[in-house]
Structure formats: structure tokens, C-alpha cells
């Protein structure tokens, strides 16, 4: 028995990826912009995680004293 839902999702994903690849090839500046926005999002996530870790460490140190 084949899982047709999974196959359909894979096919849809491939179709979407292929359509996006064609768009990126047509507009290299949009590709660069997209890449930089992704990098910025990763940096923001890392910064948020680091700030949260620092806050938790600060609260932990305060409760010990």
C-alpha cells in the first residue's frame, strides 16, 4: 500500500522548488536579497536564544544568593 498523500506532498514540494528556482535565476538581485534576509533571520534567532540564556543565568544566580 502506497502513501499517496506523501507522494503528492513530495511532488508539490518539487514543483514549488522548481518554480522558485526559475524565478531566482531570472532575478539575481532577488536571490541575493532572499539569502540576506534568511541570514538575518538566523542571526536574530541566535541573538534571541543567547539573550534568553543570559537572562536565565542571571535569574539562576539571583535565586542562589
C-alpha positions as CSV (number, residue, x, y, z in Angstrom):
1,X,0.0,0.0,0.0
2,X,1.5,3.3,-1.1
3,X,1.0,6.6,0.8
4,X,-0.3,8.8,-2.0
5,X,-0.5,11.8,0.3
6,X,3.2,11.7,1.0
7,X,3.9,11.3,-2.7
8,X,1.6,14.2,-3.6
9,X,3.4,16.4,-1.0
10,X,6.8,15.5,-2.4
11,X,5.5,16.2,-5.9
12,X,4.1,19.6,-4.8
13,X,7.3,20.4,-3.0
14,X,9.4,19.6,-6.1
15,X,7.1,21.7,-8.3
16,X,7.3,24.6,-5.9
17,X,11.1,24.3,-5.6
18,X,11.4,24.2,-9.4
19,X,9.2,27.2,-9.9
20,X,11.2,29.2,-7.3
21,X,14.4,28.2,-8.9
22,X,13.2,29.6,-12.2
23,X,12.3,32.9,-10.6
24,X,15.6,33.2,-8.8
25,X,17.5,32.6,-12.0
26,X,15.5,35.4,-13.7
27,X,16.2,37.9,-10.9
28,X,19.7,37.5,-9.2
29,X,19.1,40.6,-7.0
30,X,16.0,39.0,-5.5
31,X,18.0,35.8,-4.9
32,X,20.7,37.8,-3.0
33,X,18.0,39.7,-1.1
34,X,16.3,36.5,-0.1
35,X,19.6,35.0,1.0
36,X,20.5,38.0,3.2
37,X,17.0,38.0,4.7
38,X,17.5,34.4,5.7
39,X,20.9,35.1,7.2
40,X,19.3,38.0,9.2
41,X,16.6,35.7,10.5
42,X,19.2,33.2,11.6
43,X,21.2,35.9,13.4
44,X,18.0,37.2,15.1
45,X,17.1,33.7,16.3
46,X,20.6,33.2,17.7
47,X,20.6,36.5,19.4
48,X,17.3,35.8,21.0
49,X,18.5,32.4,22.2
50,X,21.7,34.0,23.7
51,X,19.7,36.7,25.4
52,X,17.3,34.2,26.9
53,X,20.2,32.1,28.1
54,X,21.8,35.1,29.7
55,X,18.5,36.0,31.4
56,X,18.1,32.5,32.7
57,X,21.7,32.5,34.0
58,X,21.0,35.9,35.7
59,X,17.8,34.7,37.4
60,X,19.5,31.5,38.4
61,X,22.4,33.4,40.0
62,X,20.0,35.7,41.8
63,X,18.0,32.9,43.3
64,X,21.1,31.2,44.6
65,X,22.1,34.2,46.6
